[in-house]
């Protein structure tokens, strides 16, 4: 009996079993809380919902809701395009800022714990509860003032001159300058990616750096040969997180537009169709990103 169990529990099956264990809570929660509303939303997307005193009535309209969203509504396609382009432009800036900030915070220096807390503060400050408490408060006005001041300073000619003196490509220079103009937005989106990168950097065995030092590798070589390859799985994780977080953020203009379509304009079926179109765009982008980045990921055995 013991021999048969050992043969059945091969290393691959053990890993698959642990995968089921870790994904089990998500699958149970999805089936219990999300599957039913998702199926119902699909039904709403192909019907026109009419509110009645006793509830609601569904009138089947086939693909008319999707046609209305894509061809009739004057703002949906424009907002969808703008939101997608903005997200794709912000991803490199957020990833670069998060990774190099995590690399700096991983170094040993006095006040390192305080520095880590400071970089995580945007998540707390921009949370819904704090935002509601601080509305009309001096702290809220101070952050607005600092945000405006940062945008004014970031567009200075000094940075442009520095980038040009370093002979960096003009396209890269323009991207960095526009990214710095959105520095508050980038910092707000970087808190969680910084923590993910930081946890990955701390999990790299110190013995690898010791061996590299013995072999005469410089710090720059150790970074590109050890640090960067071993954190590449976290690049994929963070890119997926940034895409989902950007597309579902309450401040997202398209999310607010779809919400107004449902509760303001009362075109419930069309708003659900817009949601599924939005979901499809997100799924396609995630699939493309996964196929591109996963080929360059290095997994440490």
C-alpha positions as CSV (number, residue, x, y, z in Angstrom):
1,X,0.0,0.0,0.0
2,X,2.8,2.4,0.9
3,X,4.6,1.7,-2.4
4,X,1.5,2.4,-4.4
5,X,1.0,5.7,-2.6
6,X,4.5,6.8,-3.3
7,X,4.1,5.9,-7.0
8,X,0.8,7.8,-7.2
9,X,2.2,10.9,-5.4
10,X,4.8,11.9,-7.9
11,X,6.5,15.3,-7.7
12,X,4.3,16.6,-10.5
13,X,1.1,15.4,-8.8
14,X,2.2,16.9,-5.5
15,X,2.7,20.2,-7.2
16,X,-0.7,19.9,-8.9
17,X,-2.3,19.0,-5.6
18,X,-0.8,22.1,-3.9
19,X,-2.0,24.2,-6.8
20,X,-5.5,23.0,-6.1
21,X,-5.2,23.6,-2.4
22,X,-4.0,27.2,-3.0
23,X,-6.6,28.0,-5.7
24,X,-9.4,26.2,-3.9
25,X,-10.6,29.1,-1.7
26,X,-10.8,31.4,-4.8
27,X,-12.8,28.7,-6.8
28,X,-15.2,28.2,-3.9
29,X,-15.7,31.9,-3.5
30,X,-16.1,32.4,-7.2
31,X,-18.8,29.7,-7.5
32,X,-20.7,30.9,-4.4
33,X,-20.6,34.6,-4.9
34,X,-19.6,35.5,-8.5
35,X,-20.8,32.8,-10.9
36,X,-24.5,33.5,-10.4
37,X,-24.3,37.3,-10.9
38,X,-22.0,36.8,-13.9
39,X,-24.5,34.5,-15.6
40,X,-27.3,37.0,-14.8
41,X,-25.3,39.8,-16.3
42,X,-24.9,37.9,-19.5
43,X,-28.6,37.5,-19.6
44,X,-29.1,41.3,-19.0
45,X,-26.6,42.1,-21.9
46,X,-29.0,40.5,-24.4
47,X,-32.2,41.9,-23.0
48,X,-33.7,45.3,-22.3
49,X,-34.4,45.6,-18.6
50,X,-37.6,47.4,-17.7
51,X,-38.4,48.3,-14.1
52,X,-41.9,47.5,-13.0
53,X,-43.7,47.9,-9.6
54,X,-43.3,44.1,-9.0
55,X,-39.6,44.0,-10.0
56,X,-38.3,44.0,-13.6
57,X,-39.1,42.5,-17.0
58,X,-36.6,41.4,-19.6
59,X,-37.3,41.9,-23.3
60,X,-35.0,40.0,-25.6
61,X,-33.2,42.3,-28.0
62,X,-30.3,40.1,-29.3
63,X,-27.2,42.2,-30.0
64,X,-28.9,45.5,-30.0
65,X,-27.3,46.5,-26.7
66,X,-23.8,45.9,-28.1
67,X,-24.7,47.8,-31.3
68,X,-25.9,50.7,-29.2
69,X,-22.7,50.8,-27.2
70,X,-20.4,50.6,-30.2
71,X,-22.3,52.5,-32.9
72,X,-24.9,54.7,-31.3
73,X,-23.4,56.0,-28.0
74,X,-21.1,58.9,-28.9
75,X,-18.7,58.6,-25.9
76,X,-18.2,54.9,-25.1
77,X,-15.8,54.0,-27.8
78,X,-13.8,57.2,-27.3
79,X,-13.5,56.6,-23.5
80,X,-12.6,53.0,-24.0
81,X,-9.8,53.9,-26.4
82,X,-8.5,56.7,-24.1
83,X,-8.6,54.4,-21.1
84,X,-6.7,51.6,-22.8
85,X,-4.0,53.9,-24.3
86,X,-3.5,55.7,-20.9
87,X,-3.1,52.3,-19.1
88,X,-0.6,51.0,-21.7
89,X,1.4,54.2,-21.5
90,X,1.5,54.1,-17.7
91,X,2.5,50.5,-17.3
92,X,6.3,51.0,-18.1
93,X,6.6,54.0,-15.9
94,X,4.9,52.3,-12.9
95,X,7.0,49.1,-13.4
96,X,10.3,51.1,-13.7
97,X,9.5,53.3,-10.7
98,X,8.3,50.4,-8.6
99,X,11.3,48.1,-9.3
100,X,14.0,50.6,-8.7
101,X,12.3,52.0,-5.6
102,X,12.1,48.4,-4.3
103,X,15.8,47.9,-5.1
104,X,16.7,51.1,-3.1
105,X,14.5,50.1,-0.2
106,X,16.1,46.7,-0.1
107,X,19.5,48.2,0.7
108,X,20.6,48.5,4.3
109,X,20.5,52.1,5.6
110,X,19.2,54.0,8.6
111,X,15.5,54.7,8.6
112,X,14.7,51.9,6.0
113,X,11.5,50.9,7.8
114,X,10.3,54.5,7.8
115,X,11.1,54.9,4.1
116,X,9.1,51.8,3.3
117,X,6.1,53.1,5.2
118,X,6.3,56.5,3.4
119,X,6.2,54.7,0.0
120,X,3.1,52.8,1.1
121,X,1.3,55.8,2.4
122,X,-0.4,56.6,-1.0
123,X,-2.4,53.5,-0.6
124,X,-3.7,54.6,2.8
125,X,-4.2,58.2,1.8
126,X,-6.1,57.5,-1.4
127,X,-8.3,54.9,0.3
128,X,-12.0,55.6,0.3
129,X,-12.4,56.0,4.1
130,X,-9.5,58.4,4.4
131,X,-10.6,60.4,1.4
132,X,-14.1,60.8,2.9
133,X,-12.7,61.8,6.3
134,X,-10.2,64.3,4.8
135,X,-12.6,65.9,2.4
136,X,-12.6,69.6,3.3
137,X,-9.7,69.0,5.7
138,X,-6.4,70.9,5.7
139,X,-4.5,67.6,5.1
140,X,-6.6,67.0,1.9
141,X,-5.9,70.5,0.7
142,X,-2.2,70.2,1.4
143,X,-1.9,67.1,-0.7
144,X,-3.8,68.8,-3.6
145,X,-1.4,71.7,-3.3
146,X,1.7,69.5,-3.2
147,X,0.3,67.6,-6.3
148,X,0.0,70.8,-8.2
149,X,3.4,72.0,-7.1
150,X,5.1,68.7,-8.2
151,X,3.5,69.0,-11.6
152,X,4.8,72.6,-12.0
153,X,8.4,71.6,-11.0
154,X,8.4,68.4,-13.0
155,X,8.0,70.3,-16.2
156,X,11.0,72.4,-15.7
157,X,13.6,73.0,-18.4
158,X,16.3,71.7,-16.1
159,X,15.2,68.1,-16.5
160,X,14.9,68.4,-20.3
161,X,18.4,69.8,-20.5
162,X,19.8,67.0,-18.3
163,X,18.2,64.3,-20.4
164,X,19.5,65.9,-23.6
165,X,23.0,66.3,-22.2
166,X,23.0,62.6,-21.4
167,X,22.2,62.0,-25.2
168,X,19.3,59.9,-24.5
169,X,16.9,59.1,-27.4
170,X,14.3,61.9,-28.0
171,X,11.4,59.5,-27.7
172,X,12.6,58.1,-24.4
173,X,13.2,61.7,-23.1
174,X,9.7,62.8,-24.0
175,X,8.2,59.7,-22.3
176,X,10.2,60.3,-19.1
177,X,9.2,64.0,-19.0
178,X,5.5,63.2,-19.5
179,X,5.8,60.4,-16.9
180,X,7.3,62.8,-14.3
181,X,4.4,65.2,-15.0
182,X,2.1,62.3,-13.8
183,X,4.4,61.4,-10.8
184,X,1.6,61.6,-8.2
185,X,-0.5,59.2,-10.2
186,X,2.4,56.8,-10.7
187,X,3.3,56.9,-7.0
188,X,-0.3,56.1,-6.1
189,X,-0.3,53.1,-8.4
190,X,3.2,51.9,-7.4
191,X,2.7,51.1,-3.7
192,X,1.5,47.4,-4.1
193,X,4.0,46.7,-6.9
194,X,6.8,48.0,-4.7
195,X,5.9,45.6,-1.9
196,X,5.7,42.7,-4.4
197,X,9.1,43.5,-5.9
198,X,10.6,44.0,-2.4
199,X,9.4,40.6,-1.2
200,X,10.9,39.1,-4.3
201,X,14.2,40.8,-3.8
202,X,14.4,39.6,-0.2
203,X,13.7,36.0,-1.2
204,X,16.9,35.9,-3.4
205,X,19.5,33.8,-1.6
206,X,22.5,35.8,-0.4
207,X,24.8,32.9,-1.3
208,X,24.3,33.8,-5.0
209,X,25.7,37.2,-4.4
210,X,28.6,35.8,-2.3
211,X,29.5,33.4,-5.1
212,X,29.4,36.2,-7.7
213,X,31.6,38.4,-5.5
214,X,34.1,35.6,-5.1
215,X,34.1,35.2,-8.9
216,X,34.9,38.9,-9.3
217,X,31.5,40.1,-10.5
218,X,30.8,43.8,-10.1
219,X,27.6,45.1,-8.5
220,X,26.3,46.0,-11.9
221,X,27.0,42.5,-13.2
222,X,25.3,40.9,-10.2
223,X,22.3,43.0,-10.7
224,X,21.8,42.0,-14.4
225,X,22.9,38.4,-14.0
226,X,21.3,37.5,-10.6
227,X,18.8,40.1,-9.4
228,X,17.0,41.0,-12.5
229,X,16.5,37.5,-13.9
230,X,15.2,36.1,-10.6
231,X,12.5,38.8,-10.2
232,X,11.2,38.5,-13.7
233,X,8.2,36.4,-12.5
234,X,7.2,39.4,-10.4
235,X,7.2,41.6,-13.5
236,X,4.5,39.5,-14.9
237,X,2.6,39.6,-11.6
238,X,2.9,43.3,-11.3
239,X,1.9,44.0,-14.9
240,X,-1.3,41.9,-14.5
241,X,-2.0,43.7,-11.2
242,X,-1.5,47.2,-12.7
243,X,-3.8,46.4,-15.6
244,X,-6.6,45.1,-13.5
245,X,-6.2,47.9,-10.9
246,X,-6.1,50.6,-13.6
247,X,-9.2,49.2,-15.4
248,X,-11.3,48.8,-12.2
249,X,-10.2,51.9,-10.2
250,X,-13.2,54.0,-9.0
251,X,-11.5,57.1,-10.5
252,X,-11.5,55.4,-14.0
253,X,-13.5,57.7,-16.3
254,X,-15.0,54.7,-18.2
255,X,-16.1,53.0,-15.0
256,X,-17.9,56.2,-14.0
257,X,-19.4,56.5,-17.4
258,X,-20.8,52.9,-17.4
259,X,-22.2,53.5,-13.9
260,X,-24.0,56.7,-15.0
261,X,-25.4,54.8,-18.0
262,X,-27.0,52.4,-15.7
263,X,-28.2,54.5,-12.8
264,X,-28.4,58.0,-14.4
265,X,-29.6,57.3,-18.0
266,X,-31.3,54.0,-16.9
267,X,-30.2,52.0,-20.0
268,X,-29.4,48.9,-17.9
269,X,-29.0,46.4,-20.8
270,X,-26.7,48.7,-22.7
271,X,-24.6,49.4,-19.6
272,X,-24.1,45.7,-19.0
273,X,-23.2,45.2,-22.6
274,X,-20.6,48.0,-22.2
275,X,-19.3,46.2,-19.2
276,X,-18.8,42.9,-21.1
277,X,-17.1,44.8,-24.0
278,X,-14.8,46.4,-21.4
279,X,-14.2,43.0,-19.8
280,X,-13.3,41.5,-23.2
281,X,-10.8,44.2,-23.9
282,X,-9.1,43.6,-20.6
283,X,-9.0,39.9,-21.2
284,X,-7.4,40.3,-24.6
285,X,-4.8,42.7,-23.2
286,X,-4.0,40.4,-20.4
287,X,-3.6,37.5,-22.8
288,X,-1.2,39.4,-25.1
289,X,0.8,40.7,-22.1
290,X,1.1,37.2,-20.7
291,X,2.2,35.7,-23.9
292,X,4.9,38.4,-24.4
293,X,6.3,38.5,-20.8
294,X,6.0,34.8,-19.9
295,X,8.6,33.9,-22.6
296,X,11.2,36.0,-20.8
297,X,10.4,34.9,-17.3
298,X,13.1,33.0,-15.4
299,X,11.9,30.6,-12.6
300,X,14.3,29.7,-9.8
301,X,14.2,26.0,-9.1
